[in-house]
Amino acid sequence: MDSMDWEDTTSGIDRINCRLLFNSDQVLNELRLSGQLTDGLIKAGGQSFRIHRPIMSACSPYFRALFTNELFKTDRSQVSVPGISAELMKVIIEYAYTGRVEVDADNVEELLAAADQFHVMGIVKACSDFLTSELTPDNCIGIHKFAKAYFCHTLERNSFKVIMYDFLTVMAESSEFLNLSADELADILSRDELNVKNEELVFDAVVRWIDFDPERRKEHMALLLRSMRLGLLTTHFFVEKVKPHPYVKDSDSCKAIVIDILKLLYDLDTEFEKLMDVETNFNRPRVPHEVLFAVGGWSGGSPTNLVETYDTRTDKWISVDCSNSRRRAYHGTACIGHRIYLVGGFDGNESLNSVCCFDTRTRTWSDVSSMNTKRCYVSVAVLDGLIYALGGSESGQRLNTAERYSPRLNQWSLIQPMNHQRSDASAAALNNRIYICGGFNGTECLNNCEYYDPRNNQWTMIAPMRNRRSGVAVAAYRGYLYALGGFNGISRMNTCERYKPATNSWTPVADMLSPRSNFATAVLDDMIFAIGGYNGITTITNVEGYDGCVDEWYDAAEMSVIRSALGACVVTGLSNIWDYISKKRELERGTKPRGQISRD
C-alpha cells in the first residue's frame, strides 16, 4: 500500500495502532526465531519448535486446549503433535506469529487438512479462498467433495455453483463427472438450479455417465430418470430417443416410469399434481442463471419507466416493481456486474446526458456522472468494464463524437470521434473492439460500419452492410457480428446479416419472423433475442429468438406492454434470482414450449 492509499484509508490513530501491532508481531517472531523468552516446545515430524504458548493458544483452540487442558499441568511446556509433517507445522507456527501464509497448488490440500485438524481458521479460509480462485469445470466436482469433507461451507457453495452453471462443460469434459456415484449424479440432476437449455441434454449426460461402466451402472437408469424433468421433454424426443434406448428398454424398473410418462405426455387433460411420488419434478422448469431485463422505451405515445424480465425456462415475462424516477426512451443500456446503466435518451421533453444505474441486488436506482454531451438515439456497448456511448442526436444534430465511462472513477471521458455522424445505429463489442453499424446521418439511412480499437484510440472503416439500416440492432454472437432488421428509408425490414471479421465480409442469415426497427436485442441461452420495436404500422410486443446452430428464428412469449426504443441486457449470477423470475415453476397445460423456446 503506498502512502496515498494509507492516508486515504486509515486515520492517524488507527495508523499508529496498526504499526504497533505490526511491530509487535515482528518482535514476537524475532524472539521465536532467536529462542528468546520462549516458554514452550512443539515436537512434530521429528523436529522441535520453540514457541510462546500464549501466541499458539491465541491462534488455535486446539493448541490452547493442549497447553491448558485440566488433564495436564497448566504449566506444561512440551507437547508432541502426531500426524503432521515438520514442514506443515512450521507453516502453522509462522502463521500464528505473522498472520500470513503462502498457499499454492502444491500445498493447499495438506495445508487445509492440517489447518482443519488444528482449528486454525485463518489458514482454512486462506486455503478456501485459493481453491475458489482456482475453480474450473474440470476440477469443481473434486473441490466440492473436498470442501464437504472439511466443512468449508463457502467453498462448498462456490464449487457447487460452478457445477450447476457450467454443467454442460462439466459433463462433456470433466473426468470427475464420470467418477460420480449414482446418488451424487441423481442429486445434481434433480436440482432446480441445473443450468441446461433443455432436458434432452440431461438425458445425454445420464447416458454418458452410464457408458463409462455400462455393466455396473445401467441398473441405476430408473433412479436417474426419476431425477430428470421428464415432462419438459418433447413427446417426439421421449418416444424416439428415451423409450427405445437400451438402458431404458432393458430395465424392468424403467417400464413403469415409461408407461406413466407416455400417458401424461399424450393426455393433455392430465392434472400434473396427480403425478406419483417419483415424478414430483415432472414438469417444473429449472431456475435460469441468466435473466434478460427490458427497460424503458416508447409506449402509448410517451416514454415509460417499465422494467420487465424474461424467464427463459418458463418462457414468461415478469413485470418488476422497481420503477425509475425518470422515464426514458431511445437510450442506451449496459450491464456491468449486477448493475444496469441507462445512458442518455429522451424523457418526452428533451434529449438527456444523464445516466442512471439500477442495482439488481438491492432493486434501487441511483444517478451517476452525466455524459459530456446530450445523446438521444445513442449506441452503447461495454468492453473491459467500460461503457462506450457513441453518436446519437442532440437538438436535431447527428453526432460523431464518442465517450466512455469508468464505473470505478464515476467519470466520462471523450475518445476519438467516429468517421461518420450517426444516430439510430447500434454497437457491440467483439474481439476487443467496439463495432458500430448503420444508423441515420440526418439525410439518409446508412450501411457503413466502423470499429474502435481502444489500444490506439482509432476508428477504422470495415465492409459496408448489404442493406442500409437505421434503427438496427447489432449483437456479437458466436464470433460474428449480427445486424438485424431496421429501416432502409422505405420500409421496416426483417432481414438479417452477419459480419465475419477474418474475411471482412457480410453474409445474409435467416430473416426474422417480424419486421422491426428501434428494438432491443440481447444474447441469452446461446440465442439472440429481438425484443419489441416498431413494425412500420404499430409498436409491438413481439419477441423472437435466433438459434445460430440451425439458422432459424422462433417465437417467444410477448412482453406485457407494447414498446419500441427500449433497452435490454442480460444479468448473470443473481443471488436474488427469485425477484426476477416466475414464482410458479410449473408450466400450464398446453404452454409452448416445455421450458424453452419451441424448436419443434
VOKE-600446 format. One record per residue (C-alpha): residue in three letters; x, y, z. Coordinates in steps of 0.5 Angstrom, whole numbers, plus 2048, in hexadecimal, padded with zeros to 3 digits. Each point is the difference from the previous one (the first is absolute). Example, Ala and Ser with C-alpha at 12.3 -4.5 7.8 and 13.67 -1.06 7.14 Angstrom:
BEGIN
ala8197F7810;ser8028077FE;
//
This chain:
BEGIN
met800800800;asp8038077FE;ser800806805;met7FA8037FC;asp7FC7FA801;trp8027FF807;glu7FE808801;asp7F97FE7FD;thr7FE7FA804;thr803801807;ser7FF805805;gly806803804;ile7FF7FC806;asp7FE7FA7FC;arg8078007FC;ile803800807;asn7FD7FA803;cys8017FC7F9;arg807802800;leu8017FE808;leu7FC7F97FE;phe8047FF7FA;asn807802804;ser7FE7FB806;asp7FF7FB7FB;gln8068017FD;val804800807;leu7FC7FA803;asn8027FC7F9;glu807802801;leu8007FE807;arg7FE7F97FE;leu8057FF7FB;ser805802805;gly7FD7FC805;gln800805805;leu7FA801805;thr7FD7F97FD;asp7FC7FC805;gly7FE7FA7FC;leu8027FB7FB;ile7FC7FC7FB;lys8037FA7FD;ala7FE7FE7F9;gly8027FC7FB;gly8077FE803;gln801808801;ser800804806;phe7FD807800;arg801805806;ile7FA805800;his7FC804805;arg7FA7FD803;pro7FB806800;ile8018017F9;met7FF7F97FE;ser7FA800804;ala7FD8067FD;cys8017FD7F9;ser7FC7FA801;pro7FB7FD806;tyr8047F97FE;phe807803803;arg7FC804806;ala7FD7F9802;leu8077FC7FF;phe803805805;thr7FB802805;asn7FB7F9800;glu7FF7FE807;leu8027F97FF;phe8078037FF;lys804805805;thr7FF8077FE;asp8078027FF;arg8017FA7FB;ser8058037FB;gln8027FA7FC;val7FB7FC7FB;ser8007FB7FA;val7FC8017FB;pro7FF7FA7FC;gly7FD7FF7F8;ile8038077FE;ser8078017FC;ala805805803;glu7FF8047F9;leu7F9801802;met801801807;lys8058067FE;val7FB8037FC;ile7FA800805;ile805803805;glu8028057FC;tyr7F98027FE;ala7FF800808;tyr805806800;thr8008037FA;gly7F87FF7FD;arg8037FF7F9;val8007F97FD;glu8027FE7F9;val7FB7FC7FC;asp8017FC7FA;ala7FE7FA7FC;asp8057FC803;asn7FF801807;val7F8802800;glu7FE7F9801;glu8047FE806;leu800807803;leu7F9800800;ala7FF7F9803;ala805803806;ala7FD806801;asp7F97FD801;gln8037FB805;phe803805804;his7FB8057FF;val8048067FD;met7FA8037FD;gly8048067FC;ile8047FA7FC;val7FA7FD7FF;lys7FD8067FD;ala8068017FC;cys8007F97FD;ser7F98017FF;asp8018077FC;phe8057FD7FC;leu7FC7FA7FE;thr7FA8047FE;ser8058047FB;glu8027FA7FD;leu7F97FD7FF;thr7FF7FE7F9;pro7FB7FB7FC;asp8067FB800;asn801800808;cys7FA802803;ile7FD7FA802;gly8067FE803;ile801806804;his7F8800802;lys8027F9803;phe806802804;ala7FC806802;lys7FB7FC803;ala8057FB804;tyr803806803;phe7F9804801;cys8038067FC;his7F98037FF;thr8018067FC;leu8057FC7FB;glu7FB7FA800;arg7FA8057FE;asn8058037FB;ser8027FA7FD;phe7F97FD7FF;lys7FE8077FC;val8057FE7FB;ile7FE7F9800;met7F98037FF;tyr8018067FB;asp8067FC7FC;phe7FC7F9800;leu8017FF7F8;thr807801800;val8017FC807;met7FC7FA7FD;ala8048017F9;glu807801802;ser8017FE808;ser8037F9801;glu7FD802807;phe7F97FF7FE;leu8017F97FD;asn8027FE808;leu7FA803803;ser7FC7FB804;ala7F87FF7FD;asp7FE803806;glu8048067FF;leu7FE8017F9;ala7F97FF802;asp800806805;ile8048047FB;leu7FA7FF7FA;ser7FB801805;arg802807802;asp7FB8067FD;glu8078047FF;leu8037FB7FB;asn8028047FA;val7FD7FD7FA;lys7FC8037FA;asn7FC7F97FF;glu7FF7FA804;glu8037FC7FA;leu807802802;val7FE7FD807;phe7FF7F97FD;asp8068017FB;ala804801807;val7FD7FA803;val8027FB7FA;arg807803800;trp8017FE807;ile7FD7F9800;asp8047FF7F9;phe806801804;asp7FF7F9804;pro7F97FD7FD;glu8007F9803;arg800803807;arg7FD8077FF;lys7FA7FE7FC;glu7FC7FE806;his800807802;met7FC8027FA;ala7F9801804;leu803804805;leu8038057FB;leu7F98007FC;arg7FD802807;ser805806801;met7FE8037F9;arg7FB8047FE;leu7FC7FB7FB;gly7FA8057FF;leu8058057FD;leu8027FB7FA;thr7FC8017FA;thr7FC7FA7FE;his8047FE7FA;phe806800804;phe7FE7FC805;val7FD7FB7FB;glu8058007FB;lys806800805;val7FF7FF807;lys7FB7FA800;pro8047FC7FB;his806801803;pro8047F9802;tyr801803807;val7F8801801;lys7FD7FB7FC;asp8047FA803;ser7FF803807;asp7FA7FD804;ser800806805;cys7FF8057FA;lys7FA7FC7FD;ala7FB803805;ile8038077FF;val8008007F8;ile7F87FE801;asp7FF806804;ile8038057FD;leu7FD7FE7F9;lys7FA800803;leu801807803;leu8038037F9;tyr7FB7FD7FC;asp7FA802804;leu7FF808800;asp7FB800806;thr8047FC805;glu801804806;phe807801802;glu7FF800807;lys7FE7F9800;leu8077FD7FE;met8027FB804;asp806801805;val8067FE7FC;glu7FD8067FB;thr7FF806804;asn8058047FC;phe7FD7FD7FA;asn7FF8077FC;arg803805805;pro8048047FC;arg808802802;val802806803;pro8038057FB;his807802801;glu7FF8067FC;val7FB805800;leu7FE8057FA;phe7FE807802;ala7FC8047FB;val800807803;gly7FC8077FE;gly7FE8017F9;trp7FB8047FC;ser7F97FD801;gly7F98037FF;gly8038077FE;ser805801805;pro8067FE804;thr7FF7FA805;asn8047FE806;leu7FD7F9800;val8057FA801;glu7FE7F97FE;thr8057FA801;tyr7FF7FA7FC;asp8017F9803;thr8027FB7FA;arg7FF7FA804;thr7F8801800;asp8008057FA;lys7FD805804;trp801808801;ile7FF803807;ser7FF807802;val805802805;asp7FE805806;cys8068057FF;ser7FD8067FD;asn8058057FE;ser800807802;arg8018027F8;arg7FC7FE7FA;arg8047FF7FA;ala8017FD7F9;tyr8058007FA;his8057FF806;gly8067FB800;thr8007FA805;ala8067FD803;cys8027FB805;ile8067FF805;gly8007FB805;his7F9801804;arg7FF8077FD;ile7FC8027FB;tyr8018077FD;leu7FB8047FC;val8048057FB;gly7FD8077FD;gly7FA7FF7FC;phe7F9804800;asp7FC802806;gly7FA8027FC;asn802808800;glu8088007FF;ser8067FC7FE;leu8047FD806;asn807800802;ser7FE7FD807;val8027F9802;cys7FC7FC805;cys8027F9803;phe7FC7FA802;asp8037FC806;thr7FC7F97FE;arg8027FD807;thr7FD806804;arg7FB8027FB;thr802807801;trp8018067FB;ser806805800;asp8038057FC;val8078007FE;ser8048057FC;ser7FD8037FA;met8038007F9;asn8038067FD;thr7FB8007FA;lys7F97FF800;arg7FE7FA7FC;cys7FA7FD7FD;tyr8007FA7FB;val8067FF804;ser8047F97FE;val8037FD806;ala8057FA801;val8047FD806;leu8087FE7FF;asp8047FE806;gly7FC803805;leu7FF8077FD;ile7F98037FD;tyr8018037F9;ala7FB8057FE;leu8008017F8;gly7FD8057FC;gly7F9802801;ser7FC8067FF;glu800807803;ser7FB8057FE;gly7FF7FD7FA;gln8078007FE;arg8037F97FF;leu8077FF804;asn8067FC7FE;thr803801807;ala8017FB805;glu8027FF807;arg8017FA805;tyr7FE800808;ser8047FC805;pro7FC7FE806;arg806800804;leu8018077FF;asn7F98027FF;gln8038047FA;trp7FE8017F9;ser8068027FB;leu8008017F9;ile8037FC7FB;gln8028017F8;pro7FA8027FC;met7FD7FB7FB;asn8018007F9;his7F88027FF;gln7FB803803;arg7FA7FB802;ser7FA7FF805;asp7FC7FA800;ala8067FC7FF;ser8027FA804;ala8067FE803;ala8037F9803;ala8077FE803;leu8037FB7FC;asn8087FD800;asn802806805;arg7FD8057FB;ile7F9804800;tyr7FD8007FA;ile7FA8057FE;cys7FC7FE7FA;gly7FB8047FB;gly7FB806803;phe7FE8077FD;asn8048067FF;gly7FB8057FF;thr7FF7FF7F9;glu8007F87FE;cys8007F9804;leu8077FD800;asn8037FA7FE;asn807802802;cys8047FD806;glu806801804;tyr8037FE806;tyr804803806;asp8077FD803;pro801803807;arg8077FE7FF;asn8028057FB;asn7F9804801;gln7FF8007F9;trp7FA7FE7FC;thr8007FC7FA;met7FB7FF7FA;ile7FE7F97FE;ala7FC7FD7FA;pro7F9803800;met7FA7FC801;arg7FC7FD7FB;asn7FA805802;arg7FF807802;arg7FE7FF808;ser7FD805804;gly7FD7FE807;val8047FA7FF;ala8027FB806;val8077FD800;ala8027FA804;ala8077FD801;tyr7FE7F8800;arg8057FA7FE;gly8068047FE;tyr7FC8047FB;leu7FC807800;tyr7F97FF7FE;ala7FC8067FD;leu7F87FF801;gly7FA8047FD;gly800807800;phe7FD8067FB;asn8038007F9;gly7FD8077FE;ile7FA7FD7FD;ser7FD7FA805;arg8027FC806;met8047FA7FF;asn8007F9803;thr8077FE7FC;cys8067FF804;glu8077FF7FE;arg8077FF804;tyr8078027FF;lys8067FC801;pro806804802;ala8057FB7FD;thr7FD8017F9;asn7FE807801;ser7F97FE7FC;trp7F9800802;thr7FB7FA7FE;pro7F97FF801;val7FC7FC805;ala7F97FD801;asp7FB806801;met7FC802806;leu7F97FE801;ser7FE807800;pro8038077FD;arg802805805;ser804806802;asn802803806;phe8007FA804;ala8047FD805;thr8057FA800;ala8047FB805;val8037F9800;leu7FD7FB805;asp8017F9800;asp8048007FA;met7FB8037FC;ile7FF8077FD;phe7F9803802;ala7FD8067FD;ile7FB804804;gly7FA8057FF;gly8018057FB;tyr7FC8047FA;asn7FE7FB7FA;gly7FE8067FC;ile7F9800802;thr800800807;thr8047FF806;ile8017F9802;thr8007FB806;asn8037FA7FC;val8067FC802;glu8047FB7FC;gly8077FC801;tyr8057FE7FB;asp8047FA800;gly8068007FD;cys8017F9800;val7FA7FF7FB;asp8008077FD;glu7F9801802;trp7FB804804;tyr7FB7FE805;asp7FA804803;ala801801808;ala7FB803805;glu7FE8077FE;met801806805;ser7FA802804;val8008077FD;ile8028037F9;arg807803800;ser8058037FB;ala806804801;leu8017FC806;gly8077FD803;ala8027F9802;cys8057FC804;val8027F9803;val802800807;thr8037F9803;gly8017FD806;leu7FB804804;ser7FF7FE808;asn7F9802800;ile7FE7FD7F9;trp7F97FF803;asp7FF807800;tyr8008007F8;ile7FD7F97FE;ser7F97FD800;lys7FF7FD807;lys7FB7FB7FD;arg8057FB7FE;glu7FB7FC7FC;leu7FE8007F9;glu7F98017FF;arg7FC7FB7FC;gly8028017F8;thr805805802;lys8058017FA;pro8057FE801;arg8027FB805;gly805804804;gln8038037FA;ile7FF8047F9;ser7FD7FB7FC;arg8047FD7FA;asp7FB7FA7FE;
//
